[in-house]
Structure formats: structure tokens, C-alpha cells
């Protein structure tokens, strides 16, 4: 989606940050809302999501943190991972 893909430094495990855009509604959900007189604004139909993936090399588990960029920006994620 953007040039946000990067490895995060300073984490106890390997961490990778990226951003992706996702649909929040199906086409039929959008059509049904409009038919019912409650149209979903175009800017509310999708969301940009920040993802941080954590994993240890040869580990058995991996974790993913995902945050909506309407509420969190890249600096929030950097600060969070540093704490």
C-alpha cells in the first residue's frame, strides 16, 4: 500500500511493520445500507491498518498487532514497541 514496510529495531524479537487497506463492508452490505436509507460514506467503507508482526527465529509462535490508522499513527507504534 505504501512505503511503510520496515523492520523495527530495538525489539526483543524480530519485528516488521507495514500498512494495508481493508474493506470494512461487503458490496451487498453497502447496497443494503443504501436501500434502507442509511448509506455508508465512501471514506468509511475501508480502513488503513498498521500491522506489526513479531516472531523469534525458529520460534513456535508469532504475534501480530494491528491498529487502525484513524486512531494510531506510525509514531504511536514506534513509541509502543520501545516501551
Backbone as a ProteinNet text record, in pm:
[ID]
protein_1_A
[PRIMARY]
XXXXXXXXXXXXXXXXXXXXXXXXXXXXXXXXXXXXXXXXXXXXXXXXXXXXXXXXXXXXXXXXXXXXXXXXXXXXXXXXXXX
[TERTIARY]
80.6	0	85.2	194.1	278.2	421.3	503.4	644.3	668.1	574.4	584.9	646.7	680.7	735.9	876.4	895.5	1029.2	1044	1167.8	1199.9	1211.8	1159.3	1169.1	1289.8	1367.2	1486.4	1452.7	1528.6	1513.5	1410.5	1354.7	1257.8	1330.9	1270.2	1329.5	1326.1	1230.6	1220.4	1222.1	1232.4	1225.5	1086.8	1080.6	951.3	951.3	837.8	821.1	693.8	700.9	588	545.2	413.4	361.4	218.7	167.1	31.5	-44.9	-173.3	-257.4	-397.3	-467.5	-603.2	-699.4	-807.2	-904.5	-1045.9	-1128.5	-1271.6	-1332.4	-1422.8	-1491.9	-1631.4	-1680.5	-1814.7	-1809.6	-1901.2	-1915.4	-1995.7	-1991.9	-2068.7	-2217.8	-2262.9	-2405.6	-2442	-2350.8	-2375.7	-2393.4	-2308.6	-2314.3	-2445.4	-2483.2	-2607.6	-2728.5	-2727.8	-2840	-2854.4	-2743.1	-2748.2	-2807.4	-2766.4	-2818.5	-2969.1	-3010.9	-3152.5	-3235.9	-3180.1	-3250.6	-3243.4	-3182.8	-3176	-3063.1	-2968.7	-2853.4	-2723.6	-2698.7	-2579	-2450.8	-2354.6	-2223.5	-2133.6	-2083.2	-1997	-1876.9	-1834.2	-1723	-1597.7	-1567.3	-1446.7	-1457.8	-1579.7	-1598.4	-1607.4	-1594.6	-1607.8	-1478.9	-1366.9	-1238.1	-1160.2	-1054.3	-967.5	-823.4	-733.3	-590.4	-545	-483.9	-445.1	-293.4	-237.1	-95.2	-80.6	15.9	46	189.5	208.4	342.3	344.4	434.4	448.3	572.5	556.7	666.9	689	814.1	844.5	992.6	1023.5	1163	1200.9	1322.6	1370.1	1363.5	1309.1	1288.4	1190.8	1114	1014.1	889.3	809.3	685.9	566.1	583.4	472.5	512.4	412.1	428.9	309.4	328.8	221.9	206.3	83.7	55.3	-27.8	18	-57.3	-111.1	-240.2	-292.6	-377	-355.4	-417.7	-469.4	-587.8	-649.7	-579.1	-539.3	-464.2	-552.7	-682.8	-767.9	-740.1	-686.6	-662.3	-514.8	-433	-291.2	-208.2	-98.7	-8.9	121.7	207.3	332.3	413.6	415.9	492	437.9	304.4	245.3	299	309.2	356.6	503.7	584.1	725.7	742.8	667.8	675	629.5	523.6	472.4	576	639.3	734.3	860.7	887.1	1006.3	983.7	857.1	830.5	836
-118.5	0	125.2	122.9	242.4	201.1	299.4	272.1	254.7	192.8	180.6	48.6	-38	-168	-149.4	-196.5	-184.7	-277.1	-314.6	-387.9	-286.9	-322.1	-234	-274.1	-177.5	-201.9	-182.9	-247	-226.8	-316	-411.9	-504.5	-627.7	-695.4	-818.5	-930.3	-924.5	-1022.2	-947.8	-1021.5	-959.5	-900.5	-780.1	-714.2	-645.6	-654.1	-599.3	-516.6	-396	-303.3	-282	-284.6	-247.2	-197.6	-137.6	-84.6	-141.1	-170.4	-222.8	-163	-156.3	-105	-223.2	-217.7	-327.3	-274.4	-351	-322.3	-354.9	-270.3	-294.7	-354	-346.9	-395.4	-469.6	-563	-628	-535.8	-564.1	-485	-494.1	-612.6	-627.7	-551.8	-544.2	-463.9	-316.9	-267.6	-127	-99.3	-189.3	-172.8	-179.6	-272.8	-287.3	-163	-109.7	10.9	127.3	138.8	246.5	228.6	104.7	77	108.7	90.5	115.8	261.9	346	487.7	526.3	435.8	461.6	438.6	517.5	492	505.6	421.9	425.3	513.6	619.6	711.1	635	673.8	604.5	601.5	712	716.2	626.2	579.7	488.1	342.3	316.2	179.7	99.2	167.5	99	156.7	87.2	135.9	101.5	191.9	165.5	110.7	-4.5	-74	-86.8	-50.6	-74	-214.8	-289.2	-423.3	-426.7	-486.3	-516.8	-666.1	-736.3	-881	-909.2	-992.8	-1028.4	-1179.1	-1220.9	-1363.8	-1381.6	-1489.1	-1526.3	-1628.3	-1615.7	-1712.2	-1851.2	-1947.1	-2084.4	-2095.1	-1989.9	-1993.9	-2068	-2108	-2180.7	-2087.3	-1961.2	-1867.3	-1738.9	-1674	-1540.1	-1457.4	-1329.7	-1241.2	-1126.6	-1078.2	-965.6	-864.2	-741.8	-630.7	-551.5	-520.9	-437.8	-325.9	-205.5	-84.4	0	54.8	139.4	274.4	319.9	445.7	568.7	549.2	662.4	704	611.2	635.7	630.9	563.2	546.2	578.8	648	673.5	595.8	604.6	528.7	562.6	687.7	727.5	661	643.1	572.2	429.9	363.9	225.8	219.6	311.8	314.7	336.2	430.6	454.2	333.8	266.9	149.8	38.1	10.7	-100.9	-69.6	59	94.7	82	68.1	58.5	-82.3
0	0	0	74.1	83.3	111.2	131.5	160.4	310.2	379.5	524.2	569.3	477	515.4	570.3	693	751.1	870.9	896.1	1018	1130.4	1247.1	1362.3	1446	1483.7	1564.6	1712.6	1798.7	1941.8	2008.3	1937	1996.1	2049.2	2146.7	2197.7	2094.9	2002.6	1894.1	1761.5	1654.4	1523	1504.7	1449.7	1428.2	1292.7	1225.6	1091.9	1090.3	1035.7	1030.4	885.8	861.9	730.4	745.7	639.4	639.6	520.1	541	433.4	445.2	333	330	322.3	400.9	404.7	388.3	317.7	311.3	447	492.5	618.1	596.6	474.5	441.3	308.5	291.2	161.1	69.7	-59.9	-156.5	-123.2	-83.6	-50.9	76.3	174.4	294.8	259.5	171.1	129.8	55.8	-34.6	-110.4	-17.8	75.2	168.5	256.5	305	387.1	307.8	182	97.8	72.5	44.7	22.2	145.8	263.2	388.8	431.8	347	378	471.9	491.9	578.2	501.8	398	316.7	399.2	365.9	431.4	346.7	407.4	332.4	277.6	158.7	92.3	179.6	247.9	332	455	487	599.8	557	428	377.3	385.9	402.6	414.1	531.6	569.6	676.5	642.3	675.2	664.4	799.1	796.1	919	925.1	1040.2	1067.6	1123.7	1075.2	1125.5	1176.6	1292.8	1341.7	1368.6	1302.5	1318	1400.9	1504.2	1592.8	1587.2	1581.9	1586.3	1617.1	1688.2	1710.6	1604.9	1556.9	1459.1	1520.4	1446.9	1490.9	1607.5	1633.5	1740.3	1696.4	1793	1764.5	1751.2	1790.9	1787.4	1715.8	1661.4	1603.6	1648.4	1661.3	1707.2	1608.8	1598	1510.7	1589.1	1586.7	1643.5	1525.9	1525.5	1417.9	1476.1	1421.6	1472.2	1356.5	1372.7	1271.1	1268	1148.8	1140.9	1161.8	1177.9	1216.5	1361	1438.2	1580.3	1619.3	1540.4	1570.6	1447.7	1466.8	1354.2	1374.5	1277.1	1280.7	1405.2	1444.2	1562.7	1688.4	1697.9	1812.6	1821.2	1706.9	1705.4	1744.2	1692.3	1726.7	1876.1	1932.8	2076.9	2155.9	2110.5	2179.8	2185.3	2073.3	2068.8	2146.7	2174.2	2250.8	2401.1	2444.5	2588	2637.3
[MASK]
+++++++++++++++++++++++++++++++++++++++++++++++++++++++++++++++++++++++++++++++++++

